[in-house]
Amino acid sequence: MTARSMSKGANLPVAPSVVRVELSWSGRGGGPDVDASALLLTEAGRVRDDGDFVFYNQPRHASGSVTHTGKRAAGGVMTDTVEVNLGALESGIARVVLCASTDGGTFGQVAGLTLRLLDAAGRAEVARFEMTAGTETAFIGGELYRREGRWKFRAVGQGYASGLAGLATDFGITVDEEPPAAATPSPAPAPPAVAPVQPPPAPPQAAVPPSPAPVTPSPSGPASGPRLTKGEERLPVDMRKRLSLRKEQVAVSLGKHGAAGVTARVILVLDASGSMALLYAGGVVADVVERMAAVAAQLDDDGEMQAWTFASNAARLPDLRLGELPEWLRLHVRVGEIGLFRRGKKPRKGLEAGQVDMRSIGIQNDEQKAIAQVRTYVREHPASVPTFVLFFSDGGVYRDAAIEKELREAVEEPIFWQFVGLGRSNYGVLERFDTLPGRRVDNVGFFAVDDISTVPDQDLYDRLLSEFPSWITAAGRAGIL
């Protein structure tokens, strides 16, 4: 087989029955040490038990199908290797995720990080994937996965800020190690085999006529003032002041685009993939949610938002009601829980009421699953107003074909998709969708910012609302609304 240099998200068939996965990096320059590992996952994206984690302290899987063979140094290059016998993998294993972690620094300090896939028999190179990273301390380089009875390899290149333990627990592994001396207690992981979270049932709604009248923004005139929203009076004083000002700014933005007085159902979708961990930990995502609450308060007459989170899987979060915003932020703005504890030394802590088990969400980017769930919700809960989806992601998009399929099919639905990139890169089809031909109306908007926390509210709302009003007009003329 001819070797192939791969880009992030690319895949190829794997012909050899036994492969070596070599992770290499420069041993010069004083960077951190790197360790390779592998996770054996079922179709549900979870390990069956802790034995499905192969790494330096557990170098051989019980089935003999995956082995961590260790490190070697040659010519200033370090290599750590995992060998996978695809023919010997048990029938319940659908994926082998090829991971790495650093000791004493971040992957941004690691030079020449490369994953090579080799035919174990003749050592011929099947594929090569050169990777770059930033502040991550764990990394998913690629994955071997079974598709229609054949094995394939995908270049993933997904960073994870919480280290090997955080990555492993996200897939259901219990990590036994001494906690750091000054560690902050964190929720202990759930048992390994957790089924994917199903969205909670939506509250019943009154029947709505199947063909609501088109909503058309006013062509000109001053913006309508901020709406009074149910529950607003229960917010803390500072939060209530911020909300009041932000509603005025949303109203100004709507007026600028000839959409004063427009109403819409607002849905929020939050990326919870591993690379988002720092944005969650730094309060950036919580601040984004608070800023989006003002959009819902101004556009939606009940001031509520339906909400989803996603990574490898998607799950619906409880509805965000404005008066409950502080508690909603505390309970639901979360990535994968990280539980470092010595087995038997700390009790497991259960989830609070309504919380999604974030371990079942995973760490990769599968935007199409969240898009599909939102589309289903809108079909099953028709409204007399259009739906405005605020979809936040930090990039790493690689399911381009599946995402494009969902968004093309959604053209005929009363939904406008506003995607916002949060500072990383590789937004794939989300960034290109505006230029794709063959759509009756443009149902997608996209923009990216380096650091959303530095973007003034008025500028952010102007960008969020720049295309939505024109879509309303076009969708009304096309009979979609």
CORWO-V472274 format. One record per run of one state. SS is the DSSP state (helix for helix, strand for strand, loop for the rest). FROM is the first residue (numbers start at 1). TO is the last residue. If there is no record, write none. Layout:
ss->SS from->FROM to->TO
ss->SS from->FROM to->TO
This chain:
ss->loop from->1 to->3
ss->strand from->4 to->6
ss->loop from->7 to->10
ss->strand from->11 to->13
ss->loop from->14 to->17
ss->strand from->18 to->26
ss->loop from->27 to->32
ss->strand from->33 to->41
ss->loop from->42 to->49
ss->helix from->50 to->52
ss->strand from->53 to->55
ss->loop from->56 to->57
ss->strand from->58 to->58
ss->loop from->59 to->59
ss->strand from->60 to->60
ss->loop from->61 to->65
ss->strand from->66 to->74
ss->loop from->75 to->76
ss->strand from->77 to->85
ss->helix from->86 to->88
ss->loop from->89 to->94
ss->strand from->95 to->103
ss->loop from->104 to->106
ss->helix from->107 to->109
ss->loop from->110 to->113
ss->strand from->114 to->119
ss->loop from->120 to->124
ss->strand from->125 to->130
ss->loop from->131 to->137
ss->strand from->138 to->147
ss->loop from->148 to->149
ss->strand from->150 to->160
ss->loop from->161 to->162
ss->helix from->163 to->170
ss->loop from->171 to->174
ss->strand from->175 to->175
ss->loop from->176 to->231
ss->helix from->232 to->234
ss->loop from->235 to->236
ss->helix from->237 to->256
ss->loop from->257 to->264
ss->strand from->265 to->271
ss->loop from->272 to->273
ss->helix from->274 to->281
ss->loop from->282 to->283
ss->helix from->284 to->299
ss->loop from->300 to->303
ss->strand from->304 to->310
ss->loop from->311 to->313
ss->strand from->314 to->321
ss->helix from->322 to->332
ss->loop from->333 to->339
ss->strand from->340 to->340
ss->loop from->341 to->357
ss->helix from->358 to->360
ss->loop from->361 to->366
ss->helix from->367 to->380
ss->loop from->381 to->386
ss->strand from->387 to->395
ss->loop from->396 to->399
ss->helix from->400 to->412
ss->loop from->413 to->414
ss->strand from->415 to->425
ss->loop from->426 to->428
ss->helix from->429 to->435
ss->loop from->436 to->443
ss->strand from->444 to->449
ss->loop from->450 to->451
ss->helix from->452 to->454
ss->loop from->455 to->456
ss->helix from->457 to->464
ss->loop from->465 to->467
ss->helix from->468 to->477
ss->loop from->478 to->481
